[in-house]
Amino acid sequence: MAHCVVPEAEAILDQEFPVLDKGFIRLVDYLGGDERVIQSARVSYGTGTKGYREDEGLIDYLLRNQHTSPFEQVVFTFHVKLPIFVARQWIRHRTARLNEISGRYSVMGEEFYVPVPEDVVLQSTDHKQGRATAALDREIAQGICTGMAAAQKRTYTDYAGLIEQGIARELARINLPLSLYTEIYWQIDLHNLFHFLKLRLSAHAQKEIRCYAAVLLEITKKVAPRSCRSFERHELEGVSFSREEFAEIQRRLGVAPETAADASLQGKELERFEAKLKGRG
């Protein structure tokens, strides 16, 4: 099995791709690419690499049918600078290896995330987590952003004062807010990265982590473009239906079998189904 070098990936190694106001993502290293997926899938059959169209068809087949192990052969290492509140969502994905800068050993920098006024909105009334879609008055939103920045400045001044007094760093840091930027090295295989991207690119995910996920996807395309195209077709932009939803589709198309049980959708289930059909699921 030959060593895989992807020129497009080599060209972006160690480049900082900006995210939010002060964050970034860097591709530090990678192992394999589309060719590694193809090679590992075909090793069972003892055959060599086929033509480009056959290879792309194989990748599509593997992803469409959830044959995940060939995608696990491709590994990425990213260096990510992100606010702590985003990092706390990020590490919910426990199928990766991670190391984070430590406030016990290092003096944390004075870098905090401040949203732009356009992103300052009210709490959604439709669900417990998430934001309303209506824009807040510009002057009010700007005032909130200014207040956030001022509070961050005061907190960091207190932190720096404790450091100057010689207070242990592990204690001095504890009042620092979730908006503080931290840094991680994050290593993950392609299969689990696709799972991360599917969840974190969803409209239901918090906007700030969606921004990071969008940049991650663009970087991943440099390493494994054919795999990413298949992922976008079948996972990111594809839709799955429950048994009841599929029965509703059959009913609407007039092809429901006579033996089908009554599984009509009602209430919230019907709303979710209609949202799927309209591309908002």
FENPESUL-V976514 format. One record per residue. N is the residue number from 1. RES is the residue in one small letter. SS is DSSP state (a for helix, b for strand, c for the rest). Layout:
BEGIN
<<N;RES;SS> <N;RES;SS>>
END
This chain:
BEGIN
<<1;m;c> <2;a;c> <3;h;c> <4;c;c> <5;v;c> <6;v;c> <7;p;a> <8;e;a> <9;a;a> <10;e;a> <11;a;c> <12;i;c> <13;l;c> <14;d;c> <15;q;c> <16;e;c> <17;f;b> <18;p;b> <19;v;b> <20;l;c> <21;d;c> <22;k;c> <23;g;b> <24;f;b> <25;i;b> <26;r;b> <27;l;b> <28;v;b> <29;d;b> <30;y;b> <31;l;b> <32;g;c> <33;g;c> <34;d;a> <35;e;a> <36;r;a> <37;v;a> <38;i;a> <39;q;a> <40;s;a> <41;a;a> <42;r;a> <43;v;c> <44;s;c> <45;y;c> <46;g;c> <47;t;c> <48;g;c> <49;t;c> <50;k;c> <51;g;c> <52;y;a> <53;r;a> <54;e;a> <55;d;a> <56;e;a> <57;g;a> <58;l;a> <59;i;a> <60;d;a> <61;y;a> <62;l;a> <63;l;a> <64;r;a> <65;n;c> <66;q;c> <67;h;c> <68;t;c> <69;s;a> <70;p;a> <71;f;a> <72;e;a> <73;q;a> <74;v;c> <75;v;b> <76;f;b> <77;t;b> <78;f;b> <79;h;b> <80;v;b> <81;k;b> <82;l;b> <83;p;b> <84;i;a> <85;f;a> <86;v;a> <87;a;a> <88;r;a> <89;q;a> <90;w;a> <91;i;c> <92;r;c> <93;h;c> <94;r;c> <95;t;c> <96;a;c> <97;r;b> <98;l;b> <99;n;b> <100;e;b> <101;i;c> <102;s;c> <103;g;c> <104;r;c> <105;y;c> <106;s;c> <107;v;c> <108;m;c> <109;g;c> <110;e;c> <111;e;c> <112;f;b> <113;y;c> <114;v;c> <115;p;c> <116;v;c> <117;p;a> <118;e;a> <119;d;a> <120;v;c> <121;v;c> <122;l;c> <123;q;b> <124;s;c> <125;t;c> <126;d;c> <127;h;c> <128;k;c> <129;q;c> <130;g;c> <131;r;b> <132;a;c> <133;t;c> <134;a;c> <135;a;c> <136;l;c> <137;d;c> <138;r;a> <139;e;a> <140;i;a> <141;a;a> <142;q;a> <143;g;a> <144;i;a> <145;c;a> <146;t;a> <147;g;a> <148;m;a> <149;a;a> <150;a;a> <151;a;a> <152;q;a> <153;k;a> <154;r;a> <155;t;a> <156;y;a> <157;t;a> <158;d;a> <159;y;a> <160;a;a> <161;g;a> <162;l;a> <163;i;a> <164;e;a> <165;q;c> <166;g;c> <167;i;c> <168;a;c> <169;r;a> <170;e;a> <171;l;a> <172;a;a> <173;r;a> <174;i;a> <175;n;a> <176;l;c> <177;p;c> <178;l;c> <179;s;c> <180;l;b> <181;y;b> <182;t;b> <183;e;b> <184;i;b> <185;y;b> <186;w;b> <187;q;b> <188;i;b> <189;d;b> <190;l;a> <191;h;a> <192;n;a> <193;l;a> <194;f;a> <195;h;a> <196;f;a> <197;l;a> <198;k;a> <199;l;a> <200;r;a> <201;l;c> <202;s;c> <203;a;c> <204;h;c> <205;a;c> <206;q;c> <207;k;a> <208;e;a> <209;i;a> <210;r;a> <211;c;a> <212;y;a> <213;a;a> <214;a;a> <215;v;a> <216;l;a> <217;l;a> <218;e;a> <219;i;a> <220;t;a> <221;k;a> <222;k;a> <223;v;a> <224;a;c> <225;p;a> <226;r;a> <227;s;a> <228;c;a> <229;r;a> <230;s;a> <231;f;a> <232;e;a> <233;r;a> <234;h;a> <235;e;a> <236;l;a> <237;e;c> <238;g;c> <239;v;c> <240;s;c> <241;f;c> <242;s;c> <243;r;a> <244;e;a> <245;e;a> <246;f;a> <247;a;a> <248;e;a> <249;i;a> <250;q;a> <251;r;a> <252;r;a> <253;l;a> <254;g;c> <255;v;c> <256;a;c> <257;p;c> <258;e;c> <259;t;c> <260;a;c> <261;a;c> <262;d;c> <263;a;c> <264;s;c> <265;l;c> <266;q;c> <267;g;a> <268;k;a> <269;e;a> <270;l;a> <271;e;a> <272;r;a> <273;f;a> <274;e;a> <275;a;a> <276;k;a> <277;l;a> <278;k;c> <279;g;c> <280;r;c> <281;g;c>>
END
